[in-house]
Amino acid sequence: MRDTTTPASKIIEANVDGPIDQYLARLRQRVKQPCNLALLDYLSSFPERRLQEFPFSTFCTKQRLASMSKLRTHKPDFGRDVPIQTRAKKASRLFPGLLSVKEEKRQFIAFIAENRAHRQYLAITSGRPATPWFDCSAELLEFYRFFGCLAEGGPRGDEGFMPAKYVLDLGSFGDFGRIIMAKPPNHLRPHPVIFRARSGDCAFMAGGSFKWFGWWRGKIKDIANSFPEFLSEYVRYRSRKDALPFDAAGRKRSRQRYLEDISVCRVYAALEDKAMANRVAGRIDLPAPTPRDMRVRVWRFLAVPIP
């Protein structure tokens, strides 16, 4: 198994606020658009920050989409008794892009709120101009330069704001099947997906306006008429710092679903903190184990009041 751990020296460096503050100060000097400055103000309001290195990759790529399309057209014929692992192995030989995942290690700044469950992750970039395949406003182009990998959970490349080179159209996400259960209509397929929620809901841009496409039933919901308005809505939504993910459901969700979403965020945050502590202590960096008091923690999370 390939080791994707973060060296202890890099984690210890994360406890020093100097490099992070210097990077954010340089970022503030280079960012010009008001909506992006408001986003930077929101990130700067977090009391705790640390540097982390993540193996950044994305599952939804054009190469894998083409391989899946070929697989549907030329589906290999297997017998009933062939195990699923053997089928996947043989299919991956026929279509190399189906299972291979290219990972690139990237440094992120983790912004942690006081409740430790609400987090944001910002990639450290060089600030070189991005060249998306679709038309962008000046605000969105600047966003891709400095904030393109902004995420709410541990960044993997398939959730949160998509980097410019990974942006796909809504039809491509629909062709991945279980990535989106609903099939987008033909007139919406060419529109780029700017943001993908943890639930699978996709925020796409159509003619400068932004809309939600529900991952389950394909319900269309208006969000904003421009990117500055969309980003302002995102910052307003997340400024409560209650760890509620940004998605099509918004804050009008049932109490059970609200508590479930909050609980998931808090559990993952606790596991990440424990894994980080193990790395700093020099322990073997295995996948984060389930704490003995996990059930107690979950029940505590379910007791949080609705704001």
N, C-alpha and C positions, 0 to 999 in steps of 0.2 A: 504493500500500500504506500502510495506516495505521501510524503510528509508535507502537509500544508500548514504547519503551525507557524506561529509568529515568534521570532527569536525573543528571548527574555530582555535583551538590551533595548529592543524597540519598544517593548511594553513599559519598561522602566522609564524610557524617555517620554512616554505618554503622560507620566505624572508631572512633568514639567510643562507649565503653561506657556513658556516663552516661545517655542517654535510655532505653536498653534496661534497664539495672539499675533505674532509677526505675519503669519500667512493671512489671517483675517484682516489685518490692517492693510496689507498690500492689496487684498481683494477689494477692500472698500475704496481704495484709491483708483482702481481700474473700472469698477462697476459704475455706470452712468445712468441707467434707466431707473426711474423711481420705484417700479414694482419689484425689481431685483434688489434694490437697496432696502426695501421693506422686508424682503425675505432674509436678507443678511442681518437686519435688526432682530428679526425673530430668532434666528439661530444664535445670535450673540447673547440672547436673554437666558440661555441655558446655564445653570450654575456649574455644571461639570462637563469637561471635555477631555477626550483622550484620543491618541492615535492608535489605529488598528489596521492590520493588513488582511485583506480578504482575497481569496481566489475568485476573481470576478469572471463570470461566464454567463452565457445566455442560452437557454434551450431553444427558443424560437428564432431560428436563423433561416435565411433564404436557402442555404445549402441543405439543411434538414428538411425544409418544406419540399424542395425538389425531390429529395430521396423518398419522402413519404408518398409523394405523388406517383413516382415510379413504382413503389412497392404496391400501391393500390392497383396499378395497371398490370404489373407483372408479378402478381403475388405467388410466392413459392408454394408448392404443393407438399404438405407434410401429412404423415400418417397420424392416426389418433394417439398413438402411444409415444409420440415424440415430445419430450419435455419442453416447456416454454423457454428455458435457457438455451437449449439447442436450437430452437427456432430463431431466437433473437440473434444467436451467434452466426448462423448461416445467412440470415437476412442482412446482417451488418457486413458480411463479406461481399454480398452482391451490391449493397448500397452503402459505401463507406461513411457517408455523411449522416447516417441515421442515428448512430449511437455515440459517435465520437464527439467529445466536448472540448473545445479549446479554452483553457483557463489562462488568465493573466492576473498576476498578483498586483493589486493596487492598494495604495494607502488611503484610508478614509479617516475623517474626523468624526468621532461619535459624540453627539451632543446628548447629554443625559439630564432629564428633568429631576426635580426633587423626589418624585415618587418612584424614580428609577425604572418605571415601565415605559414611559413616554420617551421616545428617542428619535433622533434624526441622524442620518449618515450622509456626509458630504465628501466626495472624492477630491483628493488633492490633484489639481491639473496644472498644466503649463499655461493655460489660457489661450492656446492657439485657436484661431477662428475655425468653426465647424462648417461643413458644407453638406447640409441635408439634401435629400433628393426631392423635397417638396418646397414650395414657397413659404417663407417665414417672415414675420414682422421683425423689426429691429430689436424689440424686447425679447423675442424668442431666440433670435440668433445670439444675443448676449447671454441669455440663460444657458444655452448649450455650451458656450465657451467656458463658463465658470461654475455652473450648477447642474450640468447635464446628467449626473449620476445620483441625484438626490433621492434618498430612499427613507422609508419609515422603519424597516426592519433590517436585519443583516443583509447587505446588498448582494444579490445574486445575478442581476442583469435582466430579470424577467418581471420585476415588481418595482413600483415607484415610477419616477420619470426616466424614460428610456434615453440613453445616450444617442446622439444624432446618427451614428453609424449602425445602431441596432434597431432603429425605428422601422417598423413594418406597417403595411396598410391593414385595415380592419379585415379585409377578405383573407389575408394570409393567416391571421390569428384564427379566423373561423375555420380554415382548412386544417388546423391542427386538431380538430375534433374535441377532445376533452379539455383542451385549454379554454375553449369557449363552446358551451353546449349548444347555444343557439347559432343558427346560420345567418349572417348579416345579409340584408337584401342587396341586390346587384348595384343599385345606385349609391350604396354606402361603402362598397368594397374598396374603392381606390383611396379612401381617406386615411391619413396617417394616424396611428395611435400614439398620443403624446404621453399618456399616463396610464398605467395598469395597476389597479388596486389589488390588495392581497386576496380579496374574494374572487378576483377574475374579471370584475367589471372594467371596461376599457373606456377611457376618455379620449375621443378622437376629435380632430379638427376638420371642419367642413366649411370652406369659404371664409375662414377667419373666425368663425364661431366654434364653441366647444360644446360637445354633447356626450352624455353617458350612453354606452351600449351595454345592457345587462347581460352577464355571461350565461344566465340560465334560460331566460325567456326572450332575450333580445329586446327588452323594452328601451325605447329611446327617451332620454330625459335631458332637457336643456340645462346647461351650466352657466355659460357666459358668452358674451358677444365678441370678446377679444382676449388675447393672452394676458394682458395686464389684469383684466377683470377676473380671469380664471385663476391666476396666481394669487391675487388678493383674496379670493374665496378660499383657496387652499390654506393660506396663512391664517385667515380668520378662523377656519374650522380647526386647525391644529393648535391654535394659540391657547386653547383651554388646557392643553397638556394633560389630558386624561387618558392618553394611549388609545383613543378610539380611532381606528383606521379610516382614512378618507376613501369613500366609495359611493356608489349610486344610492345606497340606502340613506345616507346622511345620518342625522341624529333622530330621524323619525323611524326608529326601529323598536321592536318589542323589548321588554325588560330582559327576557331570557337571552335574546341575541346580543343585547348590549353587554350583559354580564359575561357571556361566552367570549366575546371579542376582547373585552378587557382582560379576562383571565388568561387567554392565550398570550397576549402581549406580556403580561407580568411573568408568566411561567418561563417564556423564552428569555426574557431579560435576566431572570434569576439564574438560569442555566448558563447564559453567556458570562455573567459576572463570576460564577463559580469556575468556569473554564479558564477565564483570564487569571483568576487568583492561583489556579493550579500551575499555569505557565510561569507566572512570576516566581512562584515557589520552587520552580525547577522540577516539578513532578512530571511523570509521563503524560504526554498530551493525547489522551484517548478521547473519543466522543464523550461529550458531557453526560455523566450518569444522572439518573433520576434521583433526586434527593429523597431521603427516607421520609421526610415530612412533606412530600409533595402534595398528598391529599389534604393535609392541614392547610397548606398554602392556597390550594385551589379554593377551598371553602372560605378562607379569609377573603380571597379575591371576589367571591360571589357576594360578599357582604358589603361591597362598596356602594355608596349611595349614588343615585343618578343625578347629575347636575341639572 
